[in-house]
């Protein structure tokens, strides 16, 4: 069986988890801070906040930016539902903008059209998605966001290690230069696997402090932030060591030390996995280039992190079933969010976003993971070719 994605667990990973299980802390221990510091250094951001999964990261990012009832936020319909759901969790309203058919990313021209067609102040923020691992050109989006006083949460769950060019320099996804916050996922098929897990990166101290509190029930132990008096807390002139304050409604979105230990081990070879993904993408690109049945493909793009390799083909369902019969398990990413029954209740309907819908009708994610062997990849390519030829 060849899946579309697969985790890579080594002896070093197993040893790291075993070591974590032998420590005093299984959660809320030192491995969390170590993982956060190492991940922030890898991404190039000032701060990183580890959370239970990528969805939790999106939810807390929206909370920290004050999304509430009446807030309107723009995102893409071609993404996992969590990129939109996080706004709904806070009572806000999701507004979709169509994709660029060449990149599969949110089309900045569609975003600009939306902004220009509504009074300034209608929208509060944008959640662009680095879909499949291709980074959004955040410098251009930042300039547009600044013009309309919008924040940006970069959904970089597919794209740790992805880079884009700005002013002659490489900018890494999630580094906090052009987005207020970025979110990452450590689901097993992602670049860094923790079983489950997520991370929020930012270079804003105020947002960082708020995120740390929100992930732990809205509770703080920082005496400088306490609102009650030391006397009320049970002390005299000083606060007792046990005292903590719940200052707002937060969530239990914490990562465990066991997961953090696995994340630290995986992070150590993240660049190695990224290079393997890019090599696999290059092989696919060379093979499919010029094939008449390829209507579109991810291609080889500088800075792409290749969480997915997508091809667009006719007779997609037949090909999908044929490959399954051969033990090759592909996937479709994604059913457009606006066509989900939940979002159709908001009035979205077929035909609203023609590029997103055309993409969905013919897209297929084929196997892409660092341990995919040359023989396995050749089998995938040969079976697709033989199906059409």
PEURMO-V487181 format. One record per residue. PHI is phi in degrees with one decimal (NA if undefined). NEAR is the number of other C-alpha atoms within 8 Angstrom. Layout:
phi/near
PHI/NEAR
PHI/NEAR
This chain:
phi/near
NA/5
-117.5/8
-80.5/9
-75.0/13
-150.0/9
-160.3/8
-73.4/9
-122.2/7
-109.1/6
-108.9/6
-60.9/6
-64.2/7
-61.7/11
-63.6/10
-64.4/8
-64.4/11
-68.4/12
-60.5/8
-61.0/8
-62.6/12
-68.3/8
-93.0/6
-89.2/7
-70.2/4
-112.2/9
-98.6/11
-149.7/8
57.2/10
-105.5/9
-69.1/8
-64.6/9
-62.8/14
-61.9/8
-64.1/9
-62.4/13
-59.8/13
-64.8/10
-69.2/9
-69.3/10
-59.4/13
-65.5/9
-65.2/6
-79.1/12
96.9/10
-95.7/13
-78.7/12
-132.0/13
-144.3/14
-124.0/11
-80.3/13
-137.2/15
-70.9/13
-169.0/15
-65.5/15
-65.7/10
-60.5/11
-61.1/15
-62.9/13
-61.1/12
-66.5/11
-61.8/12
-64.8/12
-61.2/10
-63.4/11
-92.0/8
81.9/6
-64.1/12
-152.3/9
-57.4/8
97.6/7
-71.5/11
-112.2/12
-128.7/14
-96.8/13
-149.6/15
-94.7/14
-79.3/12
-98.0/14
-167.8/13
-68.5/8
-55.0/7
-59.4/8
-63.0/14
-96.6/10
-59.1/8
-58.9/12
-70.4/15
-63.7/10
-55.2/8
-93.1/12
89.1/11
-82.5/14
-115.0/11
-93.2/11
-122.3/8
-90.9/9
-129.1/14
-65.1/13
-94.4/16
-81.1/10
-65.4/9
-83.1/4
-108.7/8
70.3/11
-96.3/15
-55.0/14
-85.2/10
-61.5/7
-69.2/6
-70.1/11
-62.6/11
-63.1/9
-61.6/8
-60.3/9
-65.3/11
-71.0/8
-91.0/6
-129.3/7
-59.7/7
-59.3/8
101.1/7
-63.7/7
-107.7/11
-106.4/11
-164.7/12
-131.9/12
-117.7/13
-76.7/13
-121.5/15
-78.7/15
-61.3/13
69.2/12
111.9/15
-84.4/15
-75.1/16
-69.2/9
-74.2/8
-71.5/8
-63.1/8
-68.3/7
-68.2/9
-63.6/11
-61.6/8
-68.4/9
-63.2/13
-65.0/9
-62.8/7
-112.0/9
57.1/8
-112.3/11
-91.7/12
-130.2/14
-109.3/14
-84.7/14
-84.9/14
-105.4/17
-59.5/12
-94.7/16
-136.0/18
-64.4/13
92.8/11
-71.0/13
-136.2/12
-134.5/13
-90.3/9
-146.1/8
53.0/4
78.2/5
-121.7/6
-82.3/8
-110.0/10
-88.9/11
-54.3/14
86.9/17
-82.1/16
85.2/14
-75.2/8
-117.5/9
-116.1/15
-66.3/13
-148.7/14
-133.5/16
-124.1/17
-132.0/15
-123.2/15
-117.5/18
-61.4/12
-51.7/11
-86.0/10
-83.1/13
-60.8/11
-119.4/12
-107.7/16
-120.6/12
89.3/8
-141.7/12
154.4/16
-155.6/16
-146.0/15
-115.4/14
-113.8/16
-161.8/18
-116.5/13
-106.1/9
-59.8/8
-63.9/6
-65.2/10
-59.7/13
-60.4/8
-67.5/9
-62.1/12
-60.1/9
-75.9/12
-64.6/15
-74.3/14
-123.8/12
65.1/12
77.6/13
-100.3/13
-127.5/11
-111.5/8
-78.6/7
-60.1/6
-67.3/4
-101.2/6
-62.0/10
-102.4/5
-79.0/6
-82.3/7
-61.5/12
-64.9/10
-62.3/7
-72.1/10
106.1/8
-105.3/10
-118.0/7
-95.3/6
-125.7/7
-76.9/12
-66.3/9
-64.2/4
-77.3/4
-73.0/8
-147.5/8
-126.8/9
-90.3/9
-107.5/7
-158.3/8
-81.9/8
-116.7/11
-138.3/9
-91.1/7
-115.1/10
-84.9/10
-90.5/14
-90.8/11
-66.1/15
-62.9/11
-67.6/13
-63.1/13
-61.9/14
-64.6/14
-61.9/13
-61.7/11
-64.9/11
-67.0/11
-62.1/9
-61.9/7
-120.1/8
-61.7/10
-66.0/8
-62.2/7
-64.3/10
-63.9/13
-65.9/8
-65.6/9
-60.9/14
-67.9/12
-67.0/8
-61.6/10
-61.6/13
-62.7/10
-65.0/8
-58.7/9
-61.3/11
-63.0/7
-67.8/7
-83.7/8
-59.2/6
86.7/5
-70.7/6
-66.4/5
-84.7/7
-87.8/12
-87.2/9
-178.7/7
-159.2/10
-59.4/9
70.1/7
-107.8/9
-123.6/7
-59.2/6
88.2/10
-67.4/13
-94.8/16
50.5/15
-63.6/13
-126.5/10
-120.5/13
-109.4/11
-119.0/13
-112.0/13
-140.6/12
-76.5/8
52.4/7
-57.0/12
-62.9/6
-63.1/7
-64.5/10
-55.7/11
-68.0/8
-60.3/9
-64.8/13
-60.7/10
-62.7/7
-93.6/6
83.8/8
-110.3/13
-103.8/13
-93.8/13
-147.9/8
-114.1/9
-126.6/11
-135.2/9
-65.5/10
-55.0/12
-56.9/13
-68.9/10
-95.6/11
-67.9/9
-51.2/6
-60.7/6
-82.0/11
-66.1/11
-64.3/7
-84.8/6
106.0/6
-69.4/10
-150.9/8
-56.1/7
98.9/6
-66.8/6
-132.3/10
-60.1/8
-69.9/10
-63.3/14
-72.1/11
-65.2/8
-60.3/11
-59.4/12
-68.3/7
-138.9/11
-86.5/13
-151.9/14
-90.1/13
-99.1/13
-50.1/16
-152.1/14
-162.0/12
-59.7/9
-92.0/5
-63.6/9
-81.2/6
-61.3/6
-66.2/6
-65.4/9
-63.9/11
-63.4/8
-63.2/8
-58.6/11
-64.3/10
-64.9/8
-67.8/9
-66.4/10
-64.1/8
-67.5/7
-59.7/8
-84.6/6
-81.9/4
